[in-house]
Structures are given as structure tokens and as C-alpha cells.
Amino acid sequence: MDAVTILLKYLKRKRFIEDIEKSKGEVKTERIALRKEDNLFIRDAITGIGNILKEDLEQHYYITTVKMGVFGNILTYAIILRDGAEAEIAVYAREGFIKQHLADKTIQKLKVILC
């Protein structure tokens, strides 16, 4: 299963979203090379910027929240799916009336920490 599907199924189960197909357009993805090929490295890196909602060490993924915005009051939801020395990052951010490109900013923030 790909990172987008895993993330959206989790968010639907927790009732953050209503329709998976409709929400796929709001998810941004990117593939990155990790600095270290280790699950503990990913866990330690993302603990400082948000909360880990789910971790699966068998399938090597973490679902986390990332605090964004000026005061850190906006939460975006991200999955980091590790595949060896690379990882796929998928981010879901619910945008309001004014588009702030939160998903793109979250990916950049995660790239700084993980790469």
C-alpha cells in the first residue's frame, strides 16, 4: 500500500476526513533520501516537531502531526514511509479560505530534519 492510502485511511478511521477520494487532491507527496537508515532516527527527528499518532515497525512507517503556522497552532498530518535509505513523505493539510500551502511547507520542514 502506498503512503497516501495509508494516511487517508488512518485519518478517515479517526474521523478527520469523510471521503478518501475527495481528500486525495489535498495530499502532497515527495520522495527523499534519509540521512540515516534507521527507524529510531525518524522517531527522534519527528518527536521535536509534533506528536507521533501511529508507528508500524513492520511496514516501516510513522504517522505524525506537524505543528505549522506562526504560533504553531495549525496541525498538518504526515506519514513517513521508509523504504531502505529512502522515504516517501505524504502530507495532508486542511486549507481554509486563504491558501497557505501548508502541505508544501510541512514537506520542506521534514526534509530539513530528515535529510
KOLKE-293691 format. One line per 8 residues: number of its first residue (from 0); their letters; for each residue z, y, x of N, C-alpha, C. Coordinates in Angstrom, 1 decimal. Atoms other than C-alpha are relative to their C-alpha. Example, Ala and Ser with C-alpha at 12.3 -4.5 7.8 and 13.67 -1.06 7.14 Angstrom:
<recs>
0	as	0.0/-1.2/0.9/7.8/-4.5/12.3/0.0/1.2/0.9  0.0/-1.1/-0.9/7.1/-1.1/13.7/0.8/1.1/-0.8
</recs>
This chain:
<recs>
0	mdavtill	0.0/-1.2/0.8/0.0/0.0/0.0/0.0/1.2/0.9  0.1/-1.2/-0.8/-0.8/3.5/1.3/1.2/0.9/-0.3  -1.1/-0.9/0.0/1.7/6.3/1.8/0.1/0.8/-1.3  0.0/-0.9/1.2/0.6/8.4/-1.2/0.5/-0.8/-1.2  -0.4/0.8/1.1/1.0/5.5/-3.6/1.5/-0.3/0.0  -1.5/0.3/-0.1/4.5/4.5/-2.3/0.8/1.2/-0.4  -0.8/-1.2/0.3/5.7/8.1/-2.5/-0.1/0.4/-1.5  0.1/-0.4/1.4/4.4/8.8/-6.0/0.6/-1.0/-0.9
8	kylkrkrf	-0.7/1.0/0.8/5.7/5.5/-7.4/1.5/0.2/0.1  -1.4/-0.3/-0.1/9.1/6.4/-6.0/0.4/1.2/-0.8  -0.3/-1.2/0.8/9.0/9.9/-7.5/-0.1/-0.2/-1.5  0.1/0.3/1.5/7.9/8.5/-10.9/1.3/-0.8/-0.4  -1.2/0.8/0.3/10.8/6.0/-10.8/1.2/0.9/-0.1  -1.1/-0.9/0.1/13.2/8.8/-10.2/-0.2/1.2/-1.0  0.3/-1.0/1.0/11.6/10.9/-12.9/-0.2/1.4/0.5  0.4/-1.3/-0.5/10.4/13.8/-10.6/-1.3/0.3/-0.5
16	iedieksk	1.3/-0.2/0.6/6.9/13.3/-11.9/-0.2/-0.8/-1.2  0.3/0.8/1.2/5.3/12.0/-15.1/-1.2/-0.9/0.2  1.3/0.7/-0.1/1.8/10.9/-14.1/-0.4/-0.1/1.4  0.4/0.2/-1.4/0.8/9.4/-10.8/-1.4/0.5/0.3  1.4/-0.4/-0.3/-2.9/10.0/-11.1/-0.1/1.5/0.0  0.1/-1.4/0.1/-2.4/13.6/-12.1/0.7/0.7/1.3  -0.7/-0.6/-1.2/0.0/14.2/-9.1/-0.6/-0.3/1.3  0.7/0.3/-1.3/-2.3/12.7/-6.5/-0.7/1.2/0.6
24	gevkteri	0.7/-1.2/-0.4/-4.1/16.1/-6.3/1.0/0.9/0.7  -1.0/-0.9/-0.6/-0.8/17.8/-5.2/0.5/-0.6/1.3  -0.5/0.6/-1.2/-0.2/15.4/-2.3/-0.9/0.3/1.2  0.7/-0.2/-1.2/-1.3/16.3/1.2/0.4/-1.1/1.0  -0.2/1.1/-1.0/-1.7/13.7/4.0/-0.5/0.4/1.3  0.5/-0.1/-1.4/-2.1/13.6/7.7/0.5/-1.1/0.8  -0.3/1.1/-0.9/-2.1/11.0/10.4/0.4/0.7/1.4  -0.5/-0.5/-1.2/-0.1/11.8/13.6/0.3/-1.1/1.0
32	alrkednl	-0.5/0.9/-1.0/0.8/10.2/16.9/1.4/0.4/0.3  -1.4/-0.2/-0.2/4.5/9.8/17.3/0.4/0.1/1.5  -0.5/-0.1/-1.3/6.4/10.8/20.4/0.7/-1.3/0.5  -0.6/1.2/-0.3/8.4/7.6/20.3/-0.3/-1.0/-1.1  0.4/1.0/1.0/7.5/4.3/18.6/1.3/-0.7/-0.4  -1.3/0.6/0.3/10.9/3.7/17.0/0.5/0.6/-1.4  -0.5/-0.4/1.3/12.5/3.8/13.5/1.2/1.0/0.2  -1.2/-0.9/-0.2/15.7/5.4/14.8/-0.4/1.4/0.4
40	firdaitg	0.5/-1.3/-0.4/13.7/8.2/16.4/-0.4/0.8/-1.3  0.4/-0.6/1.2/12.2/9.0/13.0/1.2/0.4/-0.9  -1.2/-0.3/0.8/15.5/8.8/11.2/0.8/1.2/0.6  -0.8/-1.1/-0.6/17.3/11.1/13.7/-0.8/1.3/-0.2  0.8/-1.2/0.1/14.4/13.6/13.6/0.1/0.6/-1.4  0.1/-0.6/1.4/14.3/14.0/9.8/1.4/0.2/-0.6  -1.4/-0.3/0.5/18.1/14.0/9.3/0.3/1.5/0.1  -0.4/-1.4/-0.1/18.3/17.5/10.5/-0.7/1.0/-0.9
48	ignilked	0.8/-0.9/0.9/15.7/19.0/8.1/0.1/-0.4/-1.5  -0.1/0.3/1.4/16.6/17.2/4.9/0.8/-1.3/-0.2  -0.7/1.2/0.3/18.0/14.1/3.3/-0.9/-1.2/-0.2  0.8/1.3/0.2/16.7/10.5/3.5/0.3/-0.6/-1.4  -0.2/0.6/1.3/16.2/9.2/0.0/-0.2/-1.5/0.0  0.2/1.5/-0.1/14.9/5.7/0.9/-0.5/-0.3/1.4  0.5/0.5/-1.3/14.3/3.8/4.1/-0.3/-1.5/-0.2  0.4/1.4/0.1/12.5/0.5/4.3/-0.4/-0.4/1.5
56	leqhyyit	0.2/0.3/-1.4/12.7/-1.0/7.8/-1.0/-1.1/0.2  1.0/1.1/0.0/10.4/-4.0/6.9/-1.4/0.6/0.0  1.3/-0.6/0.1/7.5/-1.8/5.9/-0.1/1.3/0.8  0.0/-1.2/-0.9/8.5/1.0/8.3/-0.3/1.3/-0.6  0.2/-1.3/0.6/8.7/4.0/6.0/1.3/0.6/-0.4  -1.1/-0.9/0.4/11.1/6.8/5.2/-0.5/0.9/-1.1  0.2/-1.1/1.0/11.1/8.9/2.0/1.1/1.0/0.1  -1.0/-1.1/-0.3/12.9/12.2/2.6/-0.3/1.2/-0.8
64	tvkmgvfg	0.3/-1.3/0.5/13.3/15.6/1.2/0.0/0.9/1.3  0.0/-1.0/-1.1/12.5/18.6/3.5/0.2/1.4/-0.7  -0.4/-1.3/0.5/14.1/22.0/2.9/-1.1/1.0/0.5  1.0/-1.0/-0.4/11.4/24.7/2.8/0.4/1.4/-0.7  -0.2/-1.3/0.5/11.3/28.4/1.9/0.9/0.8/0.9  -0.7/-0.9/-0.8/13.0/31.4/3.3/1.5/-0.4/0.2  -1.4/0.3/0.0/16.5/30.3/2.4/0.3/-1.5/0.0  -0.1/1.5/0.0/15.8/26.5/2.4/0.4/-0.5/-1.4
72	niltyaii	-0.3/0.4/1.4/16.1/26.4/-1.4/-1.1/-0.7/-0.7  1.1/0.8/0.6/12.8/24.6/-2.1/-0.1/-1.3/0.6  0.1/1.3/-0.6/12.6/20.9/-1.7/-1.4/-0.6/-0.2  1.2/0.7/0.1/9.5/19.0/-0.9/0.3/-1.5/0.4  -0.2/1.4/-0.2/9.2/15.2/-0.8/-1.0/-0.5/0.9  0.9/0.5/-1.1/7.7/13.4/2.2/0.2/-1.4/0.2  -0.1/1.4/-0.5/7.0/9.9/3.3/-0.6/-0.1/1.3  0.5/0.2/-1.4/6.6/8.9/6.9/-0.2/-1.5/0.1
80	lrdgaeae	0.3/1.5/-0.1/4.9/5.5/7.1/-0.5/-0.3/1.4  0.3/0.2/-1.4/4.9/4.3/10.7/-0.8/-1.3/0.1  0.8/1.1/-0.3/2.2/2.0/12.0/-0.2/0.0/1.5  0.0/0.0/-1.5/2.9/1.3/15.7/0.4/1.4/0.5  -0.3/-1.3/-0.6/2.7/4.5/17.7/-0.5/1.2/-0.9  0.5/-1.0/0.9/1.1/6.4/14.8/0.8/0.0/-1.3  -0.6/0.0/1.3/2.4/7.5/11.4/-0.9/0.8/-0.9  0.7/-0.8/1.0/0.9/8.7/8.2/1.1/0.8/-0.8
88	iavyareg	-0.9/-0.9/0.7/2.7/11.6/6.6/-0.7/0.4/-1.3  0.5/-0.5/1.3/2.2/12.3/2.8/1.1/0.9/-0.6  -1.0/-1.0/0.5/4.0/15.3/1.2/-0.4/0.4/-1.4  0.2/-0.5/1.4/4.4/16.2/-2.5/0.9/1.2/-0.1  -0.7/-1.2/0.3/5.4/19.7/-3.3/-0.4/0.6/-1.3  0.3/-0.6/1.3/5.6/21.1/-6.8/-0.1/1.5/0.2  0.2/-1.4/-0.2/4.0/24.5/-6.6/0.2/0.8/-1.3  -0.1/-0.8/1.2/4.8/27.3/-9.0/-1.2/0.8/-0.3
96	fikqhlad	1.1/-0.9/0.4/2.6/30.1/-10.3/-0.6/0.6/1.3  0.5/-0.6/-1.3/2.4/31.7/-6.8/-0.1/-1.2/1.0  0.2/1.1/-0.9/0.9/29.1/-4.4/0.5/0.4/1.4  -0.5/-0.3/-1.4/2.9/29.0/-1.1/-0.4/-1.0/1.0  0.5/1.0/-0.9/1.2/26.0/0.4/1.1/-0.8/0.7  -1.2/0.6/-0.5/4.5/24.2/0.8/-0.3/-1.4/0.6  0.3/1.3/-0.6/2.9/20.8/1.5/-0.5/0.1/1.4  0.6/-0.2/-1.3/0.9/22.1/4.4/1.1/0.5/1.0
104	ktiqklkv	-1.1/-0.5/-0.8/4.0/23.9/5.8/0.9/-1.1/0.4  -0.9/1.2/-0.3/6.1/20.7/5.5/-0.7/-0.9/1.0  0.6/0.8/-1.0/3.5/18.7/7.4/0.1/0.6/1.4  -0.1/-0.7/-1.3/3.5/21.3/10.2/1.4/-0.1/0.5  -1.4/0.1/-0.4/7.3/21.2/10.3/0.3/-1.4/0.5  -0.2/1.4/-0.4/7.3/17.4/10.5/-0.8/-0.3/1.3  0.8/0.2/-1.2/4.6/17.4/13.2/0.7/0.6/1.2  -0.7/-0.6/-1.1/6.7/19.7/15.4/1.1/-0.9/0.4
112	ilc	-1.2/0.9/-0.3/9.7/17.3/15.1/-0.4/-1.3/0.6  0.3/1.4/-0.3/7.9/14.0/15.4/-1.0/-0.2/1.2  1.0/0.2/-1.1/5.0/14.7/17.9/0.5/0.5/1.3
</recs>
